[in-house]
Amino acid sequence: MLEDRDSQQPRREDDRPHLVQDSRAPIISIPAADQQISVGLRLTIYVLPVFFLYIVLNVLLGSFGAPPENSTAYSFLIFLQELFLFLVVFLPACVMARLENRPVGSYGLPLSSFLGKHFWQGCAIGVAEITVLVGCLAAFWGYSFGPLHLHGSGILVWALYWALFFLVVGFFEEFAFRGYLQFTLAAIHLRNKGEGLVGALAVAAIGLIFALALKRTGNLWLVVGWHAAFDFGETYLFSVPDSGNVFQGHLSNATLHGPTWLTGGTVGPEGSVFSFITMTAAALFIHKAFPARRPARETSGQAVNSALTS
């Protein structure tokens, strides 16, 4: 009788089954205070200050003139440019986070995961991808490392510079373009010196793979590390054109020789046919290493059913 009486009593709040959510799932729910703001209006509120800040940045950087491309001043200027470009797209997002009553980390860069496991996994993938890609070119006599271009302390100084530079590039491009602006990323790369249609297609393809990685991991940290490490390996370690750009401070006097389909021509290895092969391999790796996450609602429902039947 005591058991029957207890079974008839309503459940206390502490006795209710807890809903289990996937810890990797990004925050996608819209707070109640934000539901009355349409998607179009939110995009407008975000994009307008981005354009305004971008114009201000161009005016400020233009006031410094155009230093020679092989000068220290030029290297410093392009670093500042990438850093400010990241702030141009990030600061308006901070404002939107306040308006939408959500943490700014919900947009892909949670501070709790800063330089965490996903970031270093991305770095490993990026270095592995560019190493395999250049290795394929070398196997078909399309790449030669050449003699060292840097010596002494210059090797470490430029390694640190390019590591920081491409980290900032990864922050900017991944935060600005990952998602619905994917086509814009490819179009912007076409403006680089030496860039071509094949290279732009490669940019669009890797962007889709990065979007898959974002969906599977729940944040941008893996693709930021991946992006930064790949560019670092391409520009510094293997000293080849990066999306048509050739910078000073590369490790060696490497050369590309052979047909464009092999070397990528002025684009660099990103325009090689092997680039699409390594990207396909990378996509398969992401698919296997980071399984698709079940929706939080489905996971919660299973937890409730399990608790009720136990």
C-alpha positions as CSV (number, residue, x, y, z in Angstrom):
1,M,0.0,0.0,0.0
2,L,2.9,2.3,0.8
3,E,4.3,1.6,-2.7
4,D,1.0,2.4,-4.3
5,R,0.6,5.6,-2.4
6,D,4.1,6.7,-3.4
7,S,3.5,5.9,-7.0
8,Q,0.4,8.1,-7.0
9,Q,2.3,11.2,-5.7
10,P,3.4,13.7,-8.4
11,R,7.0,13.6,-9.4
12,R,9.2,16.2,-7.8
13,E,11.2,18.4,-10.1
14,D,14.5,16.6,-9.0
15,D,12.9,13.3,-10.0
16,R,12.1,14.2,-13.5
17,P,14.2,12.7,-16.2
18,H,17.0,15.1,-17.3
19,L,17.2,16.0,-21.0
20,V,20.6,15.0,-22.5
21,Q,22.0,17.3,-25.2
22,D,25.0,16.8,-27.4
23,S,27.9,18.8,-25.9
24,R,29.2,19.5,-29.4
25,A,25.9,21.1,-30.6
26,P,26.1,24.8,-31.4
27,I,23.6,27.2,-29.9
28,I,20.9,27.6,-32.5
29,S,17.8,28.4,-30.6
30,I,16.5,31.9,-31.0
31,P,15.8,33.7,-27.6
32,A,12.2,34.9,-27.1
33,A,13.4,38.6,-27.2
34,D,14.8,38.0,-30.6
35,Q,11.9,36.2,-32.3
36,Q,10.3,39.4,-33.4
37,I,13.4,40.4,-35.5
38,S,13.3,39.0,-38.9
39,V,16.3,37.2,-40.5
40,G,16.5,39.9,-43.2
41,L,16.6,42.7,-40.6
42,R,19.2,41.0,-38.6
43,L,21.4,40.5,-41.7
44,T,20.9,44.2,-42.6
45,I,21.9,45.3,-39.1
46,Y,25.0,43.2,-39.2
47,V,26.1,43.9,-42.8
48,L,25.8,47.8,-42.7
49,P,28.4,48.4,-40.0
50,V,30.6,45.8,-41.6
51,F,30.6,47.8,-44.9
52,F,31.1,51.0,-43.0
53,L,34.0,49.7,-41.0
54,Y,35.5,48.2,-44.2
55,I,35.4,51.6,-45.9
56,V,37.0,53.3,-42.9
57,L,39.7,50.6,-42.9
58,N,40.5,51.1,-46.5
59,V,40.8,54.9,-46.1
60,L,43.1,54.4,-43.1
61,L,45.3,51.9,-44.7
62,G,45.4,53.9,-47.9
63,S,46.8,56.8,-46.0
64,F,50.0,54.8,-45.3
65,G,50.8,54.6,-49.1
66,A,52.0,51.4,-50.8
67,P,55.4,50.2,-49.5
68,P,57.4,47.9,-51.7
69,E,56.2,44.3,-51.5
70,N,59.5,42.9,-50.3
71,S,59.9,45.4,-47.5
72,T,59.4,45.0,-43.8
73,A,56.8,47.8,-43.8
74,Y,54.7,45.8,-46.3
75,S,54.7,42.7,-44.2
76,F,53.7,44.7,-41.2
77,L,50.9,46.5,-43.2
78,I,49.4,43.3,-44.5
79,F,49.4,41.8,-41.0
80,L,47.5,44.8,-39.7
81,Q,45.1,44.6,-42.6
82,E,44.1,41.0,-41.8
83,L,43.8,41.8,-38.1
84,F,41.6,44.7,-38.7
85,L,39.5,42.8,-41.3
86,F,38.8,40.2,-38.6
87,L,37.7,43.0,-36.2
88,V,35.5,44.5,-39.0
89,V,33.4,41.3,-39.2
90,F,33.7,40.3,-35.5
91,L,32.8,43.5,-33.7
92,P,29.4,43.8,-35.4
93,A,28.8,40.2,-34.5
94,C,29.4,41.2,-30.8
95,V,26.7,43.9,-31.2
96,M,24.3,41.3,-32.7
97,A,25.0,38.9,-29.8
98,R,23.8,41.6,-27.4
99,L,20.7,42.4,-29.5
100,E,19.9,38.7,-29.9
101,N,20.6,38.0,-26.2
102,R,23.0,35.1,-26.9
103,P,26.8,34.6,-26.4
104,V,29.0,35.7,-29.3
105,G,30.6,32.2,-29.2
106,S,27.4,30.8,-30.6
107,Y,28.5,32.2,-34.0
108,G,31.3,29.7,-34.2
109,L,34.2,30.8,-32.0
110,P,33.3,29.9,-28.4
111,L,36.0,31.3,-26.1
112,S,35.9,28.2,-23.9
113,S,37.4,26.3,-26.9
114,F,40.1,28.8,-27.7
115,L,43.2,27.0,-29.1
116,G,41.7,23.8,-27.8
117,K,41.6,20.2,-29.2
118,H,39.7,21.0,-32.3
119,F,42.1,23.8,-33.2
120,W,45.2,21.5,-33.0
121,Q,43.4,18.8,-34.8
122,G,42.8,21.2,-37.6
123,C,46.4,22.3,-37.6
124,A,47.5,18.6,-38.0
125,I,45.0,18.1,-40.9
126,G,46.2,21.3,-42.6
127,V,49.9,20.3,-42.4
128,A,49.1,16.8,-43.5
129,E,47.1,18.0,-46.5
130,I,49.7,20.4,-47.9
131,T,52.5,17.9,-47.3
132,V,50.7,15.2,-49.2
133,L,49.7,17.6,-51.9
134,V,53.3,18.9,-52.5
135,G,54.5,15.4,-52.2
136,C,52.3,14.4,-55.1
137,L,53.7,17.2,-57.2
138,A,57.3,16.1,-56.3
139,A,56.5,12.5,-57.2
140,F,55.7,13.7,-60.7
141,W,58.8,15.9,-60.8
142,G,56.7,19.1,-60.5
143,Y,58.2,20.5,-57.3
144,S,61.8,21.1,-56.1
145,F,62.5,22.4,-52.6
146,G,65.6,24.3,-53.8
147,P,68.3,25.9,-51.6
148,L,67.4,27.7,-48.4
149,H,66.3,31.3,-48.8
150,L,66.5,32.1,-45.1
151,H,69.4,31.6,-42.7
152,G,70.1,31.9,-39.0
153,S,67.5,33.7,-36.8
154,G,65.5,34.7,-39.9
155,I,64.2,31.1,-40.1
156,L,62.6,31.4,-36.7
157,V,61.5,35.1,-37.1
158,W,59.7,34.5,-40.3
159,A,58.2,31.2,-39.1
160,L,56.6,33.0,-36.1
161,Y,55.5,35.9,-38.4
162,W,53.7,33.6,-40.9
163,A,52.2,31.4,-38.1
164,L,50.6,34.5,-36.5
165,F,49.7,36.0,-39.9
166,F,47.9,32.9,-41.1
167,L,46.2,32.4,-37.8
168,V,44.6,35.9,-38.2
169,V,43.8,35.0,-41.8
170,G,42.0,31.9,-40.6
171,F,40.1,33.9,-38.0
172,F,39.0,36.5,-40.6
173,E,38.1,34.3,-43.6
174,E,36.4,31.5,-41.6
175,F,34.3,33.9,-39.4
176,A,33.4,36.1,-42.4
177,F,32.6,33.6,-45.0
178,R,31.7,30.2,-43.6
179,G,28.2,29.4,-44.6
180,Y,25.9,31.3,-47.0
181,L,28.7,33.7,-48.2
182,Q,30.7,30.7,-49.6
183,F,30.4,32.0,-53.2
184,T,31.7,35.4,-52.1
185,L,34.9,33.8,-50.8
186,A,35.7,32.2,-54.2
187,A,35.0,35.5,-56.0
188,I,37.3,37.4,-53.7
189,H,40.1,35.0,-54.3
190,L,39.8,35.7,-58.0
191,R,41.2,39.2,-57.4
192,N,44.5,37.8,-56.1
193,K,47.5,38.2,-58.4
194,G,48.0,35.0,-60.4
195,E,44.7,33.5,-59.3
196,G,42.5,31.7,-61.8
197,L,39.2,29.9,-62.2
198,V,40.6,26.5,-61.2
199,G,42.0,28.0,-58.0
200,A,38.7,29.7,-57.2
201,L,36.9,26.4,-57.7
202,A,39.3,24.8,-55.3
203,V,38.6,27.6,-52.8
204,A,34.8,26.9,-53.2
205,A,35.4,23.2,-52.8
206,I,37.5,23.4,-49.6
207,G,34.9,25.9,-48.3
208,L,32.2,23.2,-48.6
209,I,34.4,20.8,-46.8
210,F,35.0,23.4,-44.1
211,A,31.3,23.8,-43.8
212,L,31.0,20.0,-43.3
213,A,33.6,20.3,-40.6
214,L,31.7,23.1,-38.9
215,K,28.5,21.1,-39.0
216,R,30.2,18.0,-37.5
217,T,32.2,19.8,-34.8
218,G,29.8,22.5,-33.9
219,N,32.3,25.4,-34.0
220,L,35.0,27.0,-36.3
221,W,38.1,26.1,-34.3
222,L,39.0,23.0,-36.3
223,V,38.7,24.9,-39.7
224,V,40.6,27.9,-38.3
225,G,43.5,25.7,-37.4
226,W,43.2,23.8,-40.7
227,H,43.1,27.0,-42.8
228,A,46.1,28.6,-40.9
229,A,48.3,25.5,-41.0
230,F,47.7,24.8,-44.7
231,D,48.5,28.4,-45.7
232,F,51.6,28.3,-43.4
233,G,52.8,25.2,-45.0
234,E,52.2,26.5,-48.5
235,T,53.7,29.9,-48.1
236,Y,56.6,29.2,-45.6
237,L,57.5,25.5,-45.3
238,F,57.2,24.6,-49.0
239,S,57.6,28.2,-50.3
240,V,55.1,28.0,-53.2
241,P,52.4,30.4,-54.4
242,D,49.4,30.7,-52.1
243,S,46.2,31.4,-54.1
244,G,48.4,33.2,-56.6
245,N,50.3,35.2,-54.0
246,V,54.1,34.9,-53.5
247,F,55.4,36.6,-50.3
248,Q,58.8,37.3,-49.0
249,G,60.2,35.4,-46.0
250,H,59.7,31.9,-47.5
251,L,62.0,29.2,-46.2
252,S,63.5,28.1,-49.5
253,N,63.8,29.0,-53.2
254,A,61.4,26.3,-54.3
255,T,60.3,26.0,-57.9
256,L,57.3,24.5,-59.7
257,H,57.9,23.0,-63.1
258,G,55.7,21.0,-65.4
259,P,52.2,21.4,-66.9
260,T,49.6,23.6,-65.2
261,W,47.3,20.6,-64.4
262,L,50.1,19.3,-62.3
263,T,51.6,22.3,-60.6
264,G,48.7,24.7,-60.6
265,G,50.7,27.3,-62.6
266,T,50.6,30.8,-61.1
267,V,47.9,29.7,-58.7
268,G,50.1,27.3,-56.9
269,P,49.4,23.8,-55.7
270,E,45.7,24.7,-55.0
271,G,45.2,24.8,-58.7
272,S,46.7,21.3,-59.2
273,V,44.5,18.3,-60.1
274,F,46.0,16.7,-57.0
275,S,44.4,19.4,-54.8
276,F,41.0,18.1,-55.6
277,I,42.2,14.5,-54.7
278,T,43.6,15.6,-51.4
279,M,40.4,17.6,-50.6
280,T,38.3,14.6,-51.3
281,A,40.4,12.5,-49.0
282,A,40.2,15.2,-46.3
283,A,36.4,15.3,-46.7
284,L,36.2,11.5,-46.2
285,F,38.4,11.8,-43.1
286,I,36.1,14.5,-41.6
287,H,33.1,12.3,-42.4
288,K,34.6,9.3,-40.6
289,A,36.4,11.0,-37.8
290,F,33.5,13.3,-36.8
291,P,30.2,11.4,-37.1
292,A,27.0,13.2,-37.7
293,R,25.5,14.5,-34.5
294,R,21.9,13.5,-33.6
295,P,19.6,16.4,-33.1
296,A,19.3,17.5,-29.5
297,R,15.5,17.0,-29.5
298,E,15.9,13.4,-30.7
299,T,18.6,12.7,-28.1
300,S,16.4,14.3,-25.4
301,G,13.4,12.2,-26.4
302,Q,15.4,9.0,-26.1
303,A,16.6,10.0,-22.7
304,V,13.0,10.6,-21.6
305,N,11.8,7.3,-22.9
306,S,14.7,5.5,-21.2
307,A,14.0,7.2,-17.9
308,L,10.2,6.5,-18.0
309,T,10.7,2.8,-18.8
310,S,13.4,2.3,-16.2
